[in-house]
Amino acid sequence: MEAGKVLIYAGLFLLFLGLILLYFPKLFAWFGHLPGDIRIEREGLKVYIPIASSLLLSLILTLLLNLIRR
């Protein structure tokens, strides 16, 4: 029964996040353009390595999940 509650809360969170991104797209426009994100664009080649964005997302999710577990 506990897994069902977690899935319901995760679904509601994703719905809320999707609505925010749909109606306020400029709110998170900075994400992916942080210093430390590597972007190489040349003719015929595009490489994007979001190192800083991945680290920030990992930190936020770790803190959020630790708060939920307590």
PQR file with spaces between the fields and no chain letter, atoms N, CA, C, O and H, PARSE charges and radii, in Angstrom:
ATOM       1  N    MET     1       0.816   -1.194    0.000 -0.4000 1.5000
ATOM       2  CA   MET     1       0.000    0.000    0.000 -0.0000 2.0000
ATOM       3  C    MET     1       0.859    1.256    0.000  0.5500 1.7000
ATOM       4  O    MET     1       0.458    2.281   -0.551 -0.5500 1.4000
ATOM       5  N    GLU     2       2.038    1.185    0.614 -0.4000 1.5000
ATOM       6  CA   GLU     2       2.917    2.348    0.664 -0.0000 2.0000
ATOM       7  C    GLU     2       3.426    2.723   -0.729  0.5500 1.7000
ATOM       8  O    GLU     2       3.544    3.909   -1.040 -0.5500 1.4000
ATOM       9  H    GLU     2       2.364    0.353    1.062  0.4000 1.0000
ATOM      10  N    ALA     3       3.725    1.742   -1.563 -0.4000 1.5000
ATOM      11  CA   ALA     3       4.213    2.021   -2.919 -0.0000 2.0000
ATOM      12  C    ALA     3       3.144    2.737   -3.735  0.5500 1.7000
ATOM      13  O    ALA     3       3.465    3.580   -4.572 -0.5500 1.4000
ATOM      14  H    ALA     3       3.629    0.779   -1.311  0.4000 1.0000
ATOM      15  N    GLY     4       1.891    2.411   -3.502 -0.4000 1.5000
ATOM      16  CA   GLY     4       0.804    3.079   -4.206 -0.0000 2.0000
ATOM      17  C    GLY     4       0.734    4.561   -3.872  0.5500 1.7000
ATOM      18  O    GLY     4       0.513    5.395   -4.751 -0.5500 1.4000
ATOM      19  H    GLY     4       1.630    1.726   -2.823  0.4000 1.0000
ATOM      20  N    LYS     5       0.921    4.881   -2.609 -0.4000 1.5000
ATOM      21  CA   LYS     5       0.915    6.296   -2.196 -0.0000 2.0000
ATOM      22  C    LYS     5       2.075    7.054   -2.820  0.5500 1.7000
ATOM      23  O    LYS     5       1.917    8.189   -3.269 -0.5500 1.4000
ATOM      24  H    LYS     5       1.100    4.204   -1.895  0.4000 1.0000
ATOM      25  N    VAL     6       3.233    6.426   -2.846 -0.4000 1.5000
ATOM      26  CA   VAL     6       4.405    7.069   -3.437 -0.0000 2.0000
ATOM      27  C    VAL     6       4.158    7.342   -4.926  0.5500 1.7000
ATOM      28  O    VAL     6       4.490    8.417   -5.425 -0.5500 1.4000
ATOM      29  H    VAL     6       3.362    5.504   -2.481  0.4000 1.0000
ATOM      30  N    LEU     7       3.580    6.376   -5.626 -0.4000 1.5000
ATOM      31  CA   LEU     7       3.300    6.570   -7.052 -0.0000 2.0000
ATOM      32  C    LEU     7       2.264    7.660   -7.287  0.5500 1.7000
ATOM      33  O    LEU     7       2.374    8.422   -8.248 -0.5500 1.4000
ATOM      34  H    LEU     7       3.310    5.502   -5.221  0.4000 1.0000
ATOM      35  N    ILE     8       1.266    7.743   -6.424 -0.4000 1.5000
ATOM      36  CA   ILE     8       0.257    8.801   -6.560 -0.0000 2.0000
ATOM      37  C    ILE     8       0.890   10.169   -6.329  0.5500 1.7000
ATOM      38  O    ILE     8       0.640   11.098   -7.097 -0.5500 1.4000
ATOM      39  H    ILE     8       1.177    7.125   -5.644  0.4000 1.0000
ATOM      40  N    TYR     9       1.703   10.308   -5.287 -0.4000 1.5000
ATOM      41  CA   TYR     9       2.360   11.587   -5.015 -0.0000 2.0000
ATOM      42  C    TYR     9       3.346   11.961   -6.123  0.5500 1.7000
ATOM      43  O    TYR     9       3.441   13.127   -6.507 -0.5500 1.4000
ATOM      44  H    TYR     9       1.907    9.553   -4.663  0.4000 1.0000
ATOM      45  N    ALA    10       4.073   10.977   -6.631 -0.4000 1.5000
ATOM      46  CA   ALA    10       5.008   11.247   -7.725 -0.0000 2.0000
ATOM      47  C    ALA    10       4.248   11.696   -8.968  0.5500 1.7000
ATOM      48  O    ALA    10       4.694   12.600   -9.674 -0.5500 1.4000
ATOM      49  H    ALA    10       3.996   10.030   -6.319  0.4000 1.0000
ATOM      50  N    GLY    11       3.106   11.072   -9.240 -0.4000 1.5000
ATOM      51  CA   GLY    11       2.291   11.465  -10.386 -0.0000 2.0000
ATOM      52  C    GLY    11       1.742   12.867  -10.237  0.5500 1.7000
ATOM      53  O    GLY    11       1.728   13.630  -11.203 -0.5500 1.4000
ATOM      54  H    GLY    11       2.743   10.338   -8.666  0.4000 1.0000
ATOM      55  N    LEU    12       1.289   13.221   -9.046 -0.4000 1.5000
ATOM      56  CA   LEU    12       0.782   14.576   -8.810 -0.0000 2.0000
ATOM      57  C    LEU    12       1.903   15.608   -8.937  0.5500 1.7000
ATOM      58  O    LEU    12       1.695   16.701   -9.465 -0.5500 1.4000
ATOM      59  H    LEU    12       1.301   12.601   -8.262  0.4000 1.0000
ATOM      60  N    PHE    13       3.080   15.254   -8.454 -0.4000 1.5000
ATOM      61  CA   PHE    13       4.227   16.161   -8.574 -0.0000 2.0000
ATOM      62  C    PHE    13       4.594   16.374  -10.041  0.5500 1.7000
ATOM      63  O    PHE    13       4.858   17.502  -10.459 -0.5500 1.4000
ATOM      64  H    PHE    13       3.249   14.366   -8.026  0.4000 1.0000
ATOM      65  N    LEU    14       4.610   15.296  -10.820 -0.4000 1.5000
ATOM      66  CA   LEU    14       4.938   15.422  -12.240 -0.0000 2.0000
ATOM      67  C    LEU    14       3.870   16.211  -12.990  0.5500 1.7000
ATOM      68  O    LEU    14       4.190   16.974  -13.902 -0.5500 1.4000
ATOM      69  H    LEU    14       4.395   14.381  -10.480  0.4000 1.0000
ATOM      70  N    LEU    15       2.607   16.035  -12.617 -0.4000 1.5000
ATOM      71  CA   LEU    15       1.530   16.810  -13.226 -0.0000 2.0000
ATOM      72  C    LEU    15       1.708   18.293  -12.919  0.5500 1.7000
ATOM      73  O    LEU    15       1.586   19.132  -13.811 -0.5500 1.4000
ATOM      74  H    LEU    15       2.347   15.415  -11.876  0.4000 1.0000
ATOM      75  N    PHE    16       1.993   18.613  -11.677 -0.4000 1.5000
ATOM      76  CA   PHE    16       2.220   19.998  -11.261 -0.0000 2.0000
ATOM      77  C    PHE    16       3.426   20.595  -11.990  0.5500 1.7000
ATOM      78  O    PHE    16       3.362   21.727  -12.469 -0.5500 1.4000
ATOM      79  H    PHE    16       2.092   17.931  -10.952  0.4000 1.0000
ATOM      80  N    LEU    17       4.510   19.849  -12.075 -0.4000 1.5000
ATOM      81  CA   LEU    17       5.703   20.322  -12.765 -0.0000 2.0000
ATOM      82  C    LEU    17       5.426   20.515  -14.260  0.5500 1.7000
ATOM      83  O    LEU    17       5.891   21.487  -14.855 -0.5500 1.4000
ATOM      84  H    LEU    17       4.562   18.929  -11.686  0.4000 1.0000
ATOM      85  N    GLY    18       4.681   19.607  -14.858 -0.4000 1.5000
ATOM      86  CA   GLY    18       4.327   19.742  -16.263 -0.0000 2.0000
ATOM      87  C    GLY    18       3.474   20.964  -16.534  0.5500 1.7000
ATOM      88  O    GLY    18       3.667   21.642  -17.544 -0.5500 1.4000
ATOM      89  H    GLY    18       4.303   18.818  -14.375  0.4000 1.0000
ATOM      90  N    LEU    19       2.529   21.259  -15.645 -0.4000 1.5000
ATOM      91  CA   LEU    19       1.700   22.456  -15.809 -0.0000 2.0000
ATOM      92  C    LEU    19       2.520   23.730  -15.680  0.5500 1.7000
ATOM      93  O    LEU    19       2.299   24.693  -16.415 -0.5500 1.4000
ATOM      94  H    LEU    19       2.372   20.709  -14.824  0.4000 1.0000
ATOM      95  N    ILE    20       3.461   23.736  -14.751 -0.4000 1.5000
ATOM      96  CA   ILE    20       4.330   24.903  -14.594 -0.0000 2.0000
ATOM      97  C    ILE    20       5.165   25.113  -15.859  0.5500 1.7000
ATOM      98  O    ILE    20       5.284   26.237  -16.347 -0.5500 1.4000
ATOM      99  H    ILE    20       3.640   22.954  -14.154  0.4000 1.0000
ATOM     100  N    LEU    21       5.739   24.037  -16.385 -0.4000 1.5000
ATOM     101  CA   LEU    21       6.557   24.158  -17.588 -0.0000 2.0000
ATOM     102  C    LEU    21       5.726   24.532  -18.810  0.5500 1.7000
ATOM     103  O    LEU    21       6.222   25.196  -19.720 -0.5500 1.4000
ATOM     104  H    LEU    21       5.642   23.124  -15.989  0.4000 1.0000
ATOM     105  N    LEU    22       4.482   24.116  -18.831 -0.4000 1.5000
ATOM     106  CA   LEU    22       3.606   24.428  -19.959 -0.0000 2.0000
ATOM     107  C    LEU    22       3.187   25.892  -19.962  0.5500 1.7000
ATOM     108  O    LEU    22       3.215   26.545  -21.005 -0.5500 1.4000
ATOM     109  H    LEU    22       4.079   23.577  -18.092  0.4000 1.0000
ATOM     110  N    TYR    23       2.802   26.410  -18.805 -0.4000 1.5000
ATOM     111  CA   TYR    23       2.265   27.765  -18.731 -0.0000 2.0000
ATOM     112  C    TYR    23       3.297   28.841  -18.397  0.5500 1.7000
ATOM     113  O    TYR    23       3.064   30.024  -18.649 -0.5500 1.4000
ATOM     114  H    TYR    23       2.779   25.880  -17.957  0.4000 1.0000
ATOM     115  N    PHE    24       4.424   28.440  -17.837 -0.4000 1.5000
ATOM     116  CA   PHE    24       5.493   29.380  -17.499 -0.0000 2.0000
ATOM     117  C    PHE    24       6.833   28.854  -18.024  0.5500 1.7000
ATOM     118  O    PHE    24       7.700   28.500  -17.225 -0.5500 1.4000
ATOM     119  H    PHE    24       4.612   27.479  -17.632  0.4000 1.0000
ATOM     120  N    PRO    25       7.022   28.796  -19.342 -0.5600 1.5000
ATOM     121  CA   PRO    25       8.244   28.166  -19.883  0.2800 2.0000
ATOM     122  C    PRO    25       9.521   28.947  -19.576  0.5500 1.7000
ATOM     123  O    PRO    25      10.600   28.355  -19.543 -0.5500 1.4000
ATOM     124  N    LYS    26       9.427   30.253  -19.352 -0.4000 1.5000
ATOM     125  CA   LYS    26      10.631   31.036  -19.084 -0.0000 2.0000
ATOM     126  C    LYS    26      11.098   30.927  -17.638  0.5500 1.7000
ATOM     127  O    LYS    26      12.168   31.423  -17.288 -0.5500 1.4000
ATOM     128  H    LYS    26       8.551   30.734  -19.379  0.4000 1.0000
ATOM     129  N    LEU    27      10.291   30.275  -16.797 -0.4000 1.5000
ATOM     130  CA   LEU    27      10.654   30.135  -15.392 -0.0000 2.0000
ATOM     131  C    LEU    27      11.923   29.297  -15.216  0.5500 1.7000
ATOM     132  O    LEU    27      12.741   29.586  -14.343 -0.5500 1.4000
ATOM     133  H    LEU    27       9.422   29.872  -17.081  0.4000 1.0000
ATOM     134  N    PHE    28      12.086   28.265  -16.039 -0.4000 1.5000
ATOM     135  CA   PHE    28      13.261   27.398  -15.952 -0.0000 2.0000
ATOM     136  C    PHE    28      14.136   27.503  -17.194  0.5500 1.7000
ATOM     137  O    PHE    28      14.844   26.553  -17.527 -0.5500 1.4000
ATOM     138  H    PHE    28      11.421   28.030  -16.748  0.4000 1.0000
ATOM     139  N    ALA    29      14.103   28.637  -17.883 -0.4000 1.5000
ATOM     140  CA   ALA    29      14.901   28.809  -19.101 -0.0000 2.0000
ATOM     141  C    ALA    29      16.398   28.825  -18.792  0.5500 1.7000
ATOM     142  O    ALA    29      17.209   28.524  -19.668 -0.5500 1.4000
ATOM     143  H    ALA    29      13.529   29.410  -17.613  0.4000 1.0000
ATOM     144  N    TRP    30      16.767   29.166  -17.582 -0.4000 1.5000
ATOM     145  CA   TRP    30      18.177   29.214  -17.188 -0.0000 2.0000
ATOM     146  C    TRP    30      18.775   27.819  -17.029  0.5500 1.7000
ATOM     147  O    TRP    30      19.988   27.635  -17.126 -0.5500 1.4000
ATOM     148  H    TRP    30      16.108   29.410  -16.871  0.4000 1.0000
ATOM     149  N    PHE    31      17.908   26.844  -16.783 -0.4000 1.5000
ATOM     150  CA   PHE    31      18.392   25.485  -16.541 -0.0000 2.0000
ATOM     151  C    PHE    31      18.940   24.900  -17.842  0.5500 1.7000
ATOM     152  O    PHE    31      18.246   24.875  -18.858 -0.5500 1.4000
ATOM     153  H    PHE    31      16.922   26.994  -16.704  0.4000 1.0000
ATOM     154  N    GLY    32      20.168   24.438  -17.807 -0.4000 1.5000
ATOM     155  CA   GLY    32      20.817   23.930  -18.996 -0.0000 2.0000
ATOM     156  C    GLY    32      21.770   24.933  -19.611  0.5500 1.7000
ATOM     157  O    GLY    32      22.487   24.617  -20.560 -0.5500 1.4000
ATOM     158  H    GLY    32      20.732   24.459  -16.981  0.4000 1.0000
ATOM     159  N    HIS    33      21.781   26.139  -19.073 -0.4000 1.5000
ATOM     160  CA   HIS    33      22.683   27.176  -19.560 -0.0000 2.0000
ATOM     161  C    HIS    33      23.554   27.701  -18.426  0.5500 1.7000
ATOM     162  O    HIS    33      23.951   28.866  -18.426 -0.5500 1.4000
ATOM     163  H    HIS    33      21.199   26.396  -18.302  0.4000 1.0000
ATOM     164  N    LEU    34      23.845   26.846  -17.473 -0.4000 1.5000
ATOM     165  CA   LEU    34      24.657   27.238  -16.331 -0.0000 2.0000
ATOM     166  C    LEU    34      26.142   27.219  -16.689  0.5500 1.7000
ATOM     167  O    LEU    34      26.548   26.507  -17.608 -0.5500 1.4000
ATOM     168  H    LEU    34      23.523   25.899  -17.474  0.4000 1.0000
ATOM     169  N    PRO    35      26.955   27.994  -15.971 -0.5600 1.5000
ATOM     170  CA   PRO    35      28.396   27.873  -16.168  0.2800 2.0000
ATOM     171  C    PRO    35      28.819   26.453  -15.766  0.5500 1.7000
ATOM     172  O    PRO    35      28.462   25.980  -14.687 -0.5500 1.4000
ATOM     173  N    GLY    36      29.548   25.805  -16.598 -0.4000 1.5000
ATOM     174  CA   GLY    36      29.929   24.416  -16.340 -0.0000 2.0000
ATOM     175  C    GLY    36      29.222   23.452  -17.272  0.5500 1.7000
ATOM     176  O    GLY    36      29.612   22.288  -17.361 -0.5500 1.4000
ATOM     177  H    GLY    36      29.838   26.189  -17.474  0.4000 1.0000
ATOM     178  N    ASP    37      28.199   23.904  -17.964 -0.4000 1.5000
ATOM     179  CA   ASP    37      27.555   23.094  -18.990 -0.0000 2.0000
ATOM     180  C    ASP    37      28.338   23.279  -20.284  0.5500 1.7000
ATOM     181  O    ASP    37      28.553   24.406  -20.730 -0.5500 1.4000
ATOM     182  H    ASP    37      27.882   24.849  -17.892  0.4000 1.0000
ATOM     183  N    ILE    38      28.755   22.187  -20.877 -0.4000 1.5000
ATOM     184  CA   ILE    38      29.585   22.247  -22.080 -0.0000 2.0000
ATOM     185  C    ILE    38      28.690   22.169  -23.304  0.5500 1.7000
ATOM     186  O    ILE    38      27.883   21.249  -23.440 -0.5500 1.4000
ATOM     187  H    ILE    38      28.580   21.272  -20.515  0.4000 1.0000
ATOM     188  N    ARG    39      28.839   23.138  -24.189 -0.4000 1.5000
ATOM     189  CA   ARG    39      28.054   23.194  -25.423 -0.0000 2.0000
ATOM     190  C    ARG    39      29.015   23.467  -26.577  0.5500 1.7000
ATOM     191  O    ARG    39      29.688   24.498  -26.611 -0.5500 1.4000
ATOM     192  H    ARG    39      29.494   23.885  -24.078  0.4000 1.0000
ATOM     193  N    ILE    40      29.068   22.530  -27.518 -0.4000 1.5000
ATOM     194  CA   ILE    40      29.912   22.681  -28.697 -0.0000 2.0000
ATOM     195  C    ILE    40      28.997   22.623  -29.915  0.5500 1.7000
ATOM     196  O    ILE    40      28.330   21.617  -30.157 -0.5500 1.4000
ATOM     197  H    ILE    40      28.521   21.693  -27.490  0.4000 1.0000
ATOM     198  N    GLU    41      28.975   23.709  -30.674 -0.4000 1.5000
ATOM     199  CA   GLU    41      28.151   23.758  -31.874 -0.0000 2.0000
ATOM     200  C    GLU    41      29.033   24.156  -33.049  0.5500 1.7000
ATOM     201  O    GLU    41      29.570   25.262  -33.103 -0.5500 1.4000
ATOM     202  H    GLU    41      29.517   24.526  -30.477  0.4000 1.0000
ATOM     203  N    ARG    42      29.164   23.238  -33.973 -0.4000 1.5000
ATOM     204  CA   ARG    42      29.907   23.488  -35.203 -0.0000 2.0000
ATOM     205  C    ARG    42      29.046   23.024  -36.361  0.5500 1.7000
ATOM     206  O    ARG    42      27.992   22.417  -36.169 -0.5500 1.4000
ATOM     207  H    ARG    42      28.727   22.339  -33.929  0.4000 1.0000
ATOM     208  N    GLU    43      29.498   23.311  -37.537 -0.4000 1.5000
ATOM     209  CA   GLU    43      28.743   22.903  -38.715 -0.0000 2.0000
ATOM     210  C    GLU    43      28.680   21.375  -38.777  0.5500 1.7000
ATOM     211  O    GLU    43      29.704   20.701  -38.890 -0.5500 1.4000
ATOM     212  H    GLU    43      30.354   23.804  -37.694  0.4000 1.0000
ATOM     213  N    GLY    44      27.472   20.852  -38.702 -0.4000 1.5000
ATOM     214  CA   GLY    44      27.275   19.408  -38.764 -0.0000 2.0000
ATOM     215  C    GLY    44      27.486   18.683  -37.443  0.5500 1.7000
ATOM     216  O    GLY    44      27.432   17.454  -37.411 -0.5500 1.4000
ATOM     217  H    GLY    44      26.641   21.400  -38.611  0.4000 1.0000
ATOM     218  N    LEU    45      27.723   19.401  -36.358 -0.4000 1.5000
ATOM     219  CA   LEU    45      27.986   18.771  -35.069 -0.0000 2.0000
ATOM     220  C    LEU    45      27.413   19.610  -33.940  0.5500 1.7000
ATOM     221  O    LEU    45      27.653   20.815  -33.864 -0.5500 1.4000
ATOM     222  H    LEU    45      27.767   20.400  -36.384  0.4000 1.0000
ATOM     223  N    LYS    46      26.660   18.972  -33.075 -0.4000 1.5000
ATOM     224  CA   LYS    46      26.177   19.617  -31.860 -0.0000 2.0000
ATOM     225  C    LYS    46      26.396   18.657  -30.702  0.5500 1.7000
ATOM     226  O    LYS    46      25.898   17.532  -30.709 -0.5500 1.4000
ATOM     227  H    LYS    46      26.465   17.993  -33.137  0.4000 1.0000
ATOM     228  N    VAL    47      27.149   19.117  -29.708 -0.4000 1.5000
ATOM     229  CA   VAL    47      27.421   18.315  -28.518 -0.0000 2.0000
ATOM     230  C    VAL    47      27.033   19.146  -27.306  0.5500 1.7000
ATOM     231  O    VAL    47      27.427   20.306  -27.184 -0.5500 1.4000
ATOM     232  H    VAL    47      27.554   20.031  -29.703  0.4000 1.0000
ATOM     233  N    TYR    48      26.256   18.546  -26.412 -0.4000 1.5000
ATOM     234  CA   TYR    48      25.825   19.241  -25.204 -0.0000 2.0000
ATOM     235  C    TYR    48      26.029   18.318  -24.019  0.5500 1.7000
ATOM     236  O    TYR    48      25.476   17.218  -23.985 -0.5500 1.4000
ATOM     237  H    TYR    48      25.935   17.604  -26.511  0.4000 1.0000
ATOM     238  N    ILE    49      26.814   18.753  -23.050 -0.4000 1.5000
ATOM     239  CA   ILE    49      27.097   17.969  -21.856 -0.0000 2.0000
ATOM     240  C    ILE    49      26.727   18.822  -20.644  0.5500 1.7000
ATOM     241  O    ILE    49      27.494   19.704  -20.259 -0.5500 1.4000
ATOM     242  H    ILE    49      27.262   19.647  -23.077  0.4000 1.0000
ATOM     243  N    PRO    50      25.556   18.574  -20.032 -0.5600 1.5000
ATOM     244  CA   PRO    50      25.076   19.417  -18.925  0.2800 2.0000
ATOM     245  C    PRO    50      25.638   19.001  -17.564  0.5500 1.7000
ATOM     246  O    PRO    50      24.911   18.457  -16.733 -0.5500 1.4000
ATOM     247  N    ILE    51      26.906   19.249  -17.339 -0.4000 1.5000
ATOM     248  CA   ILE    51      27.548   18.822  -16.094 -0.0000 2.0000
ATOM     249  C    ILE    51      26.995   19.587  -14.895  0.5500 1.7000
ATOM     250  O    ILE    51      26.557   18.969  -13.924 -0.5500 1.4000
ATOM     251  H    ILE    51      27.497   19.690  -18.014  0.4000 1.0000
ATOM     252  N    ALA    52      27.006   20.911  -14.944 -0.4000 1.5000
ATOM     253  CA   ALA    52      26.549   21.715  -13.810 -0.0000 2.0000
ATOM     254  C    ALA    52      25.054   21.526  -13.563  0.5500 1.7000
ATOM     255  O    ALA    52      24.622   21.458  -12.413 -0.5500 1.4000
ATOM     256  H    ALA    52      27.362   21.413  -15.733  0.4000 1.0000
ATOM     257  N    SER    53      24.271   21.441  -14.621 -0.4000 1.5000
ATOM     258  CA   SER    53      22.827   21.243  -14.460 -0.0000 2.0000
ATOM     259  C    SER    53      22.536   19.882  -13.834  0.5500 1.7000
ATOM     260  O    SER    53      21.636   19.767  -13.002 -0.5500 1.4000
ATOM     261  H    SER    53      24.622   21.496  -15.555  0.4000 1.0000
ATOM     262  N    SER    54      23.281   18.856  -14.221 -0.4000 1.5000
ATOM     263  CA   SER    54      23.089   17.524  -13.642 -0.0000 2.0000
ATOM     264  C    SER    54      23.453   17.501  -12.167  0.5500 1.7000
ATOM     265  O    SER    54      22.759   16.881  -11.361 -0.5500 1.4000
ATOM     266  H    SER    54      24.012   18.950  -14.897  0.4000 1.0000
ATOM     267  N    LEU    55      24.542   18.175  -11.814 -0.4000 1.5000
ATOM     268  CA   LEU    55      24.938   18.232  -10.406 -0.0000 2.0000
ATOM     269  C    LEU    55      23.910   18.975   -9.562  0.5500 1.7000
ATOM     270  O    LEU    55      23.593   18.548   -8.452 -0.5500 1.4000
ATOM     271  H    LEU    55      25.106   18.678  -12.470  0.4000 1.0000
ATOM     272  N    LEU    56      23.389   20.080  -10.081 -0.4000 1.5000
ATOM     273  CA   LEU    56      22.368   20.848   -9.366 -0.0000 2.0000
ATOM     274  C    LEU    56      21.095   20.038   -9.190  0.5500 1.7000
ATOM     275  O    LEU    56      20.514   20.025   -8.105 -0.5500 1.4000
ATOM     276  H    LEU    56      23.646   20.427  -10.984  0.4000 1.0000
ATOM     277  N    LEU    57      20.658   19.365  -10.238 -0.4000 1.5000
ATOM     278  CA   LEU    57      19.457   18.536  -10.160 -0.0000 2.0000
ATOM     279  C    LEU    57      19.646   17.388   -9.175  0.5500 1.7000
ATOM     280  O    LEU    57      18.733   17.067   -8.415 -0.5500 1.4000
ATOM     281  H    LEU    57      21.131   19.375  -11.120  0.4000 1.0000
ATOM     282  N    SER    58      20.817   16.772   -9.182 -0.4000 1.5000
ATOM     283  CA   SER    58      21.117   15.692   -8.248 -0.0000 2.0000
ATOM     284  C    SER    58      21.090   16.179   -6.804  0.5500 1.7000
ATOM     285  O    SER    58      20.559   15.495   -5.929 -0.5500 1.4000
ATOM     286  H    SER    58      21.559   17.032   -9.800  0.4000 1.0000
ATOM     287  N    LEU    59      21.657   17.350   -6.550 -0.4000 1.5000
ATOM     288  CA   LEU    59      21.657   17.914   -5.205 -0.0000 2.0000
ATOM     289  C    LEU    59      20.241   18.218   -4.732  0.5500 1.7000
ATOM     290  O    LEU    59      19.881   17.895   -3.600 -0.5500 1.4000
ATOM     291  H    LEU    59      22.088   17.906   -7.261  0.4000 1.0000
ATOM     292  N    ILE    60      19.441   18.835   -5.589 -0.4000 1.5000
ATOM     293  CA   ILE    60      18.065   19.183   -5.222 -0.0000 2.0000
ATOM     294  C    ILE    60      17.244   17.928   -4.949  0.5500 1.7000
ATOM     295  O    ILE    60      16.515   17.872   -3.958 -0.5500 1.4000
ATOM     296  H    ILE    60      19.734   19.098   -6.508  0.4000 1.0000
ATOM     297  N    LEU    61      17.352   16.929   -5.808 -0.4000 1.5000
ATOM     298  CA   LEU    61      16.589   15.690   -5.604 -0.0000 2.0000
ATOM     299  C    LEU    61      17.051   14.941   -4.359  0.5500 1.7000
ATOM     300  O    LEU    61      16.227   14.359   -3.653 -0.5500 1.4000
ATOM     301  H    LEU    61      17.944   16.975   -6.613  0.4000 1.0000
ATOM     302  N    THR    62      18.346   14.944   -4.077 -0.4000 1.5000
ATOM     303  CA   THR    62      18.850   14.289   -2.872 -0.0000 2.0000
ATOM     304  C    THR    62      18.300   14.960   -1.619  0.5500 1.7000
ATOM     305  O    THR    62      17.852   14.282   -0.695 -0.5500 1.4000
ATOM     306  H    THR    62      19.015   15.417   -4.650  0.4000 1.0000
ATOM     307  N    LEU    63      18.333   16.285   -1.586 -0.4000 1.5000
ATOM     308  CA   LEU    63      17.787   16.998   -0.427 -0.0000 2.0000
ATOM     309  C    LEU    63      16.283   16.771   -0.285  0.5500 1.7000
ATOM     310  O    LEU    63      15.788   16.569    0.823 -0.5500 1.4000
ATOM     311  H    LEU    63      18.697   16.836   -2.337  0.4000 1.0000
ATOM     312  N    LEU    64      15.568   16.803   -1.386 -0.4000 1.5000
ATOM     313  CA   LEU    64      14.121   16.601   -1.357 -0.0000 2.0000
ATOM     314  C    LEU    64      13.761   15.200   -0.868  0.5500 1.7000
ATOM     315  O    LEU    64      12.878   15.043   -0.026 -0.5500 1.4000
ATOM     316  H    LEU    64      15.971   16.967   -2.286  0.4000 1.0000
ATOM     317  N    LEU    65      14.438   14.188   -1.392 -0.4000 1.5000
ATOM     318  CA   LEU    65      14.149   12.812   -0.976 -0.0000 2.0000
ATOM     319  C    LEU    65      14.537   12.563    0.469  0.5500 1.7000
ATOM     320  O    LEU    65      13.862   11.801    1.162 -0.5500 1.4000
ATOM     321  H    LEU    65      15.156   14.316   -2.077  0.4000 1.0000
ATOM     322  N    ASN    66      15.614   13.190    0.944 -0.4000 1.5000
ATOM     323  CA   ASN    66      15.979   13.035    2.357 -0.0000 2.0000
ATOM     324  C    ASN    66      14.949   13.708    3.276  0.5500 1.7000
ATOM     325  O    ASN    66      14.679   13.214    4.370 -0.5500 1.4000
ATOM     326  H    ASN    66      16.163   13.808    0.381  0.4000 1.0000
ATOM     327  N    LEU    67      14.380   14.828    2.834 -0.4000 1.5000
ATOM     328  CA   LEU    67      13.336   15.459    3.629 -0.0000 2.0000
ATOM     329  C    LEU    67      12.073   14.612    3.657  0.5500 1.7000
ATOM     330  O    LEU    67      11.404   14.533    4.688 -0.5500 1.4000
ATOM     331  H    LEU    67      14.600   15.229    1.945  0.4000 1.0000
ATOM     332  N    ILE    68      11.743   13.986    2.548 -0.4000 1.5000
ATOM     333  CA   ILE    68      10.542   13.150    2.484 -0.0000 2.0000
ATOM     334  C    ILE    68      10.700   11.906    3.349  0.5500 1.7000
ATOM     335  O    ILE    68       9.748   11.480    4.003 -0.5500 1.4000
ATOM     336  H    ILE    68      12.287   14.050    1.711  0.4000 1.0000
ATOM     337  N    ARG    69      11.890   11.323    3.357 -0.4000 1.5000
ATOM     338  CA   ARG    69      12.120   10.102    4.151 -0.0000 2.0000
ATOM     339  C    ARG    69      12.005   10.343    5.642  0.5500 1.7000
ATOM     340  O    ARG    69      11.682    9.414    6.382 -0.5500 1.4000
ATOM     341  H    ARG    69      12.664   11.669    2.826  0.4000 1.0000
ATOM     342  N    ARG    70      12.257   11.551    6.109 -0.4000 1.5000
ATOM     343  CA   ARG    70      12.211   11.825    7.557 -0.0000 2.0000
ATOM     344  C    ARG    70      10.854   12.119    7.990  0.5500 1.7000
ATOM     345  O    ARG    70      10.625   12.373    9.173 -0.5500 1.4000
ATOM     346  H    ARG    70      12.520   12.305    5.508  0.4000 1.0000
